[in-house]
Amino acid sequence: MKKKILNVAVITLLCGSMLPLSSCIGSFSLTNKLLSWNRQVDNKFVNELVFFAFWILPVYEVAGAADLLVLNSIEFWSGSNPMEASAKTVEGSDGSRYLVESDADGYTITSETDGSVVRLDFRSDDRAWDITLPSGESHRLMTFVDDTHVSLPGCDSVELSGEGVAAYRKLATSTCWANAD
């Protein structure tokens, strides 16, 4: 009798493990969209530079924190992913509310509490990523100079090659970001 119960339990467990169950950890859709965008860049050196620059400038950290603290919680409790819509209101754990809008050029995050706005834009005319802070200050994150070079804040043009990426890493960790102002 015990052997039969054990066999039924094992079979039930195996069958249950094959069912498509949703996870409570969320899809990390904002972070995955950011990573997917970077993977679409044709040049592997540009991929590396963008990836490294987005870690130095806390773009990946902010996206991961937004996913972890806000977006995945909304997805878990509501059953819908807030990144699927072009505009979605998100409520923070402290009761603050944010309107997150996406469009063809980037993302706008507006605080409904104080009206402050942060914007991340890709400027296709000059092939650059910009961030606009709530103060209205805009900062250039990166500009694609040509197919083999990018320009970074406070830095000379970086060649998109193994040597260029290595030189950029050395420069970024020493003086480049200190001189960006």
C-alpha positions in Angstrom: 0.0 0.0 0.0 2.8 2.4 0.9 4.6 1.6 -2.4 1.5 2.4 -4.4 1.0 5.7 -2.6 4.6 6.6 -3.2 4.3 5.7 -6.9 1.1 7.8 -7.3 2.8 10.8 -5.5 5.9 10.6 -7.7 3.8 10.4 -10.9 1.6 13.3 -9.8 4.7 15.3 -8.9 6.2 14.6 -12.3 3.0 15.5 -14.2 2.6 18.6 -12.2 6.2 19.7 -12.9 5.4 19.6 -16.7 2.4 22.0 -16.4 3.1 25.6 -17.5 2.9 27.4 -14.1 3.5 31.1 -13.9 6.2 32.2 -11.5 5.9 34.8 -8.8 9.3 36.3 -9.6 8.0 38.1 -12.7 9.3 38.5 -16.2 11.7 41.5 -15.6 10.3 42.9 -18.8 11.9 46.3 -18.6 15.4 44.9 -18.1 14.8 42.3 -20.8 13.7 44.9 -23.3 16.8 46.9 -22.6 19.0 43.9 -23.0 17.1 42.8 -26.2 17.6 46.3 -27.7 21.3 46.0 -27.0 21.5 42.6 -28.7 19.9 44.0 -31.9 22.9 46.3 -32.5 24.9 44.8 -35.4 28.4 45.3 -34.1 29.7 43.2 -31.2 31.9 46.0 -30.0 29.0 48.4 -29.9 27.1 45.8 -27.9 30.0 45.6 -25.4 30.3 49.4 -25.2 26.6 49.9 -24.7 26.5 47.1 -22.1 29.4 48.5 -20.2 28.2 52.1 -20.4 24.8 51.2 -19.1 26.4 49.5 -16.1 28.6 52.5 -15.4 25.7 54.9 -15.8 23.2 53.0 -13.6 20.7 52.3 -16.5 20.6 48.5 -15.9 20.5 49.0 -12.1 17.6 51.4 -12.3 15.7 49.1 -14.8 16.4 46.1 -12.6 15.2 47.9 -9.5 12.1 49.2 -11.3 11.3 45.6 -12.3 12.1 44.1 -8.9 10.2 46.7 -6.8 7.4 47.9 -9.0 6.7 46.2 -12.4 7.0 42.5 -11.3 4.8 43.2 -8.3 2.1 44.7 -10.6 2.5 41.8 -12.9 2.1 39.3 -10.1 -1.0 40.9 -8.4 -2.8 42.1 -11.5 -1.9 39.3 -13.9 -0.9 41.7 -16.6 2.5 43.0 -17.6 2.7 46.9 -17.4 5.4 47.0 -20.1 3.0 45.6 -22.7 1.0 48.8 -22.9 2.4 52.1 -24.2 1.2 53.9 -21.1 0.6 52.5 -17.7 0.1 53.9 -14.2 2.4 52.2 -11.6 1.9 52.6 -7.9 4.9 52.4 -5.6 5.0 50.7 -2.2 4.9 54.1 -0.5 1.7 55.1 -2.4 3.4 57.2 -5.0 2.1 56.8 -8.5 4.1 57.0 -11.8 2.9 57.1 -15.4 5.3 55.1 -17.6 4.9 55.8 -21.3 6.9 54.2 -24.1 7.1 55.4 -27.7 9.3 54.9 -30.7 12.0 57.2 -29.3 12.3 56.1 -25.7 10.6 56.2 -22.3 9.0 58.9 -20.1 8.4 58.3 -16.4 6.2 60.9 -14.8 5.6 61.2 -11.0 1.9 61.9 -10.3 2.9 63.1 -6.9 5.1 66.0 -7.8 4.9 66.0 -11.6 8.6 65.4 -12.1 9.6 63.7 -15.4 12.6 61.6 -16.4 13.0 60.9 -20.1 15.4 58.4 -21.9 15.5 59.1 -25.7 17.3 57.7 -28.7 17.9 60.5 -31.2 18.0 58.8 -34.6 19.0 62.0 -36.4 22.4 62.2 -34.6 22.4 58.5 -33.5 22.6 59.3 -29.7 21.0 58.3 -26.4 20.1 61.2 -24.1 18.6 61.4 -20.6 16.6 64.3 -19.4 16.4 64.7 -15.6 13.5 66.2 -13.6 15.5 69.5 -13.4 15.2 69.7 -17.2 18.9 69.1 -17.6 19.7 66.8 -20.6 22.8 64.7 -20.7 24.2 62.8 -23.7 24.9 59.2 -22.8 26.4 58.0 -26.0 26.7 59.1 -29.7 27.4 56.8 -32.6 30.0 58.6 -34.7 30.2 56.1 -37.5 30.1 52.4 -37.9 33.4 52.0 -36.2 33.4 54.7 -33.5 31.2 56.1 -30.6 31.6 59.2 -28.6 31.1 59.2 -24.8 30.6 62.1 -22.4 34.0 63.6 -21.6 35.8 61.1 -23.7 37.4 61.1 -27.1 36.0 58.9 -29.8 36.2 55.2 -29.0 37.0 52.7 -31.7 34.7 49.7 -32.0 37.4 47.1 -31.8 38.9 44.9 -29.2 41.6 47.4 -28.5 39.1 50.3 -28.5 36.9 48.6 -26.0 39.8 47.7 -23.7 41.1 51.3 -23.9 37.5 52.6 -23.1 37.3 50.3 -20.1 40.6 51.6 -18.7 39.6 55.2 -19.4 36.1 54.8 -18.0 37.3 53.3 -14.7 39.9 56.0 -14.3 39.2 59.6 -15.5 36.5 59.6 -18.2 33.4 59.8 -15.9 35.1 62.2 -13.6 35.5 64.6 -16.5 32.0 64.2 -17.9 30.6 67.4 -16.3 
